[in-house]
Every structure is written in structure tokens, then in C-alpha cells.
Amino acid sequence: MGLGVGIFLIAVGAILTFAVNTDTNGTVNLDTVGWILMGVGLISVLLSMIFWSSWAGPGYWSRRRTYVDDGPPPY
């Protein structure tokens, strides 16, 4: 997963935990599902930050690349 998916899971989990007030028939506890989604999202965000430098990371596309042009090949 990535940083965006982790933030999305945290947001959905927070909505299920804190904003939805419904009574189910005891089969699914939405508060528990929300806490689980927030935990998985937090782990995803933390892993994305830990491995940020091994993937593209910040500044990947703005790094200077130096190419040496020796001119045309000799005949």
C-alpha cells in the first residue's frame, strides 16, 4: 500500500468509529471495524515513511542527472 491508501483507510476508519451511530444485530461491530481500519492505515503510513527513501522518495524527479557526450563516434 502507499501513503494515499493509508490516509484513506484512516479516514474511513475514523468515520466508521466516530461518526456512524447504528445498531447492528450483533454480527458486525462498526466501531471495531473502524479501529481496525485506522490501525491498518497507520501501519501503512508508517511503512511508507520508513521505506520512502528506498522507493522514489522526495526529489526523485528533480535530481540532477549528468550525461557526458563524447561527440560522434570516430570513423
The 8 nearest C-alpha neighbors of each residue, nearest first, counted from 0:
[[1, 4, 43, 5, 2, 47, 3, 44],
 [0, 2, 4, 3, 47, 5, 43, 44],
 [1, 3, 5, 44, 4, 47, 6, 43],
 [4, 2, 6, 5, 1, 7, 0, 44],
 [3, 5, 7, 1, 6, 2, 0, 8],
 [6, 4, 40, 43, 8, 2, 44, 7],
 [5, 7, 9, 3, 8, 4, 40, 10],
 [6, 8, 4, 10, 5, 9, 3, 11],
 [9, 7, 40, 5, 11, 10, 6, 36],
 [8, 10, 37, 40, 6, 12, 7, 11],
 [9, 11, 7, 13, 8, 12, 6, 14],
 [12, 10, 14, 8, 13, 9, 7, 15],
 [33, 11, 13, 36, 37, 15, 9, 14],
 [14, 12, 16, 10, 11, 15, 17, 9],
 [13, 15, 18, 11, 12, 16, 17, 10],
 [14, 16, 33, 12, 19, 13, 17, 18],
 [17, 15, 30, 33, 13, 14, 12, 18],
 [16, 18, 14, 13, 15, 19, 30, 20],
 [19, 17, 14, 15, 16, 20, 13, 21],
 [20, 18, 15, 17, 21, 16, 14, 29],
 [21, 19, 18, 22, 17, 15, 16, 29],
 [22, 20, 19, 23, 29, 28, 18, 30],
 [23, 21, 24, 20, 25, 28, 29, 27],
 [22, 24, 25, 21, 27, 26, 28, 29],
 [25, 23, 26, 22, 27, 28, 21, 29],
 [24, 26, 23, 27, 28, 22, 29, 21],
 [25, 27, 24, 23, 28, 29, 22, 31],
 [28, 26, 25, 29, 23, 24, 32, 31],
 [27, 29, 31, 30, 32, 26, 25, 23],
 [30, 28, 32, 31, 33, 27, 15, 16],
 [29, 31, 16, 33, 32, 28, 15, 34],
 [30, 32, 34, 33, 29, 28, 35, 16],
 [31, 33, 29, 35, 30, 34, 36, 28],
 [12, 34, 32, 16, 15, 30, 36, 31],
 [35, 33, 37, 31, 36, 32, 12, 38],
 [34, 36, 38, 32, 33, 37, 31, 39],
 [37, 35, 12, 33, 39, 38, 34, 8],
 [36, 38, 9, 12, 40, 34, 35, 39],
 [39, 37, 35, 41, 40, 36, 34, 42],
 [38, 40, 42, 36, 41, 37, 43, 35],
 [41, 39, 5, 8, 43, 9, 37, 38],
 [40, 42, 38, 44, 43, 39, 37, 45],
 [41, 43, 45, 39, 40, 44, 46, 38],
 [42, 44, 40, 5, 46, 41, 45, 47],
 [43, 45, 47, 41, 5, 2, 42, 46],
 [46, 44, 42, 48, 47, 43, 41, 49],
 [47, 45, 49, 43, 48, 44, 42, 50],
 [48, 46, 44, 50, 45, 49, 51, 2],
 [47, 49, 51, 45, 46, 50, 44, 2],
 [48, 50, 46, 47, 51, 45, 52, 53],
 [49, 51, 47, 53, 48, 52, 46, 54],
 [52, 50, 48, 56, 54, 49, 53, 47],
 [53, 51, 56, 54, 50, 55, 57, 49],
 [52, 54, 50, 51, 55, 56, 49, 47],
 [55, 53, 52, 56, 51, 50, 59, 47],
 [54, 56, 59, 52, 53, 57, 51, 58],
 [57, 55, 52, 51, 54, 59, 58, 53],
 [58, 56, 59, 55, 52, 51, 60, 61],
 [57, 59, 61, 60, 62, 56, 55, 63],
 [60, 58, 55, 61, 57, 62, 56, 54],
 [59, 61, 58, 62, 55, 57, 63, 56],
 [62, 60, 58, 59, 63, 57, 64, 56],
 [63, 61, 59, 60, 58, 64, 57, 65],
 [64, 62, 61, 65, 60, 59, 58, 66],
 [63, 65, 62, 66, 61, 60, 67, 59],
 [66, 64, 63, 67, 62, 68, 61, 69],
 [65, 67, 68, 64, 69, 63, 70, 62],
 [68, 66, 69, 65, 70, 64, 71, 63],
 [67, 69, 70, 66, 71, 65, 72, 64],
 [70, 68, 67, 71, 72, 66, 73, 65],
 [69, 71, 68, 72, 73, 67, 66, 74],
 [70, 72, 73, 69, 68, 74, 67, 66],
 [71, 73, 70, 74, 69, 68, 67, 66],
 [74, 72, 71, 70, 69, 68, 67, 66],
 [73, 72, 71, 70, 69, 68, 67, 66]]
